[in-house]
Amino acid sequence: MATAYERYNLHTTPEKFFIEACDEGADAVLAIDRVSNEMTLTGKKDVPPSAVTRPICGIMGTIRLVAGMYLIVITRKRNVGSLLGHAVWKAVDFDIISYKKTVLHLSEIQSQENKTFLSMINNVLTTDGFYFCTDYDLTHTLQRLANTSPDFQEMSLLERADQRFVWNGNLLRELAAQPEALILKAMLLTLWRLSRLFCMREQRLHLYRQTRGSMPFYWSQRPNLKYKPKPIISKTTNHMDGFQRHFDSQLLIYGKQTILNLVNQKGSEKPLEQAFAKMVSGMNNGMLNYIAFDFHKECSHMRWDRLQILVDDVAETQDEYSYFMVNSEGKTMAQQRGVFRSNCMDCLDRTNVIQSLLARRSLQSQLQRMGVLNVGQRIEEQADFEKIYKNAWADNANACAVQYAGTGALKTDFTRTGKRTQWGLLMDGWNSMIRYYKNNFSDGFRQDSIDLFLGNFSVDESDGPTPLRVQKDWKFLTLPIIMLVAFSMCIVCLLMAGDTWTETLAYVMFWGAASAITATIILFNGQDFVDAPKLVHKEKMD
């Protein structure tokens, strides 16, 4: 397998970038012309002595913004562990370097838009969770790698990677197109993050795979200032077409699927559960099994022990699906033949709890098979290991939730301790309040950042306006100011009483009514006041 270099120097001149491989025996230098964007492979002798030099850890890729092209490099990395003897790194710090030496060629509006796009890229880069390995393929499971051809094994990491898990694939596109850019091959950074559509994410824990993903038909739950916006199923789209394509792909990749739908079976979530069940039935595929489990109903009143009902119900299926195992000689002892596909509304909190329980049951079976545990022994009895295991899954939940929702996960007290606590409920309430604010007032920017980073939106080279130039409706500023003034006057009237109580009451009622009416109008027009995505058209998002 062609591996990537591990150490680099970036030499910068006013005309070019020179990216030098510093591994022992390496002489390759990639030269990037800052004016023409042309890339050539040269040698160390061609680097000018006047160049400003600094070490870097790798190249994320390039991206075009309003000011022109930008080079994104990793400036600091941290070793987070080893996988089969291969060092796994976490990218910690980055730098975004403009090809242009100045932005004086931009108008004031263009300059402001360019700064906004740069802040979007920084928003993604500073969200914790980029990992890479220079000599091992992190995008494929061990089972998949064990069943590949010799030709596949000889391919570079960049060429053979599963693009679903390569988050900088769009950034590498231009560099990967250069036939001589071998210095860049396989510098892949995989970021575990839930998508807003049907993107799946594998859980590779002790050679056991699970997936989690959104309900794969066309529905939306748009922020509108309400705590829990009502989900809406599209009435104009052919749901079955997308549903069929999604599961055809999943069955081909993973084999048999058991869907664990954890949404509520009453209230606003009920139509989603019914639609999902109906489509699975309509697909009529024997490799697809559907189980609806109302997580909140079953676990109400702190009855979290009832989660074992679901684990017991799927135990036989889990044994049938098995897991992947190889012995010390590299011989395959078992293959996983199916996966559990779990979902709730956002595939975070409820999903993580169920996945951790299924993973523990699989791990216990593997440890018993290897003789680490005797038959009848349980992981829960191994206190030190049980603590490590629970914390690993709770940390995983927090990492996913921060990337997707902007806060730590809910219900992690159960994941960490095996029981629900009053403190955990308080922390869930705190995180829920933060999520409410972010969902309504910063989620659009975060989604725009992801769309720009992944290439769902490309900055046009022309001087035309970008979607950022969206003028807010007059209501956006006027009504909140009126409500704030009215509420303030109401408080003032309470603190500074009039000559009679009837006069004070009249003032309080007037200003209180004004603030209440304004607040009602704002809530009625909630979607005009939230931070909605701007870069991808509404029709496409729906």
Secondary structure, 3 states (H helix, E strand, C coil): CCCCCCCEEEEECCCEEEEEECCCCCCCEEEEECCCCCEEEECHHHCCCCCEEEEECEEEEEEEECCEEEEEEEEEEEEEEEECCEEEEEEEEEEEEECCCCCCCCCHHHHHHHHHHHHHHHHHHCCCCEEECCCCCCCCCHHHHHCCCHHHHHCCHHHHCCHHHCCCHHHHHHHHCCCCCHHHCCCCEEECCCCCCCCCEEEEECCEEEEECCCCCCEECCCCCCCCCCCEECCCCCHHHHHHHHHHHHHHHHCEEEEEECCCCCHHHHHHHHHHHHHHHHHCCCCEEEEECCHHHHCHHHCHHHHHHHHHHCHHHHHHHCCCEECCCCCEEECCCEEEEEECCCCCHHHHHHHHHHHHHHHHHHHHHHCCCCCCCCHHHCHHHHHHHHHHHHHHHHHHHHHHHCCCCCCHHHHHHCCCCHHHHHHHHHHHHHHHHHHHHCHHHHHHHHHHHHCCCCCCCCCCCCCCCCCCCCHHHHHHHHHHHHHHHHHHHHHCCCCCHHHHHHHHHHHHHHHHHHHHHHHHCHHHCCCCCCCCCHHHHC
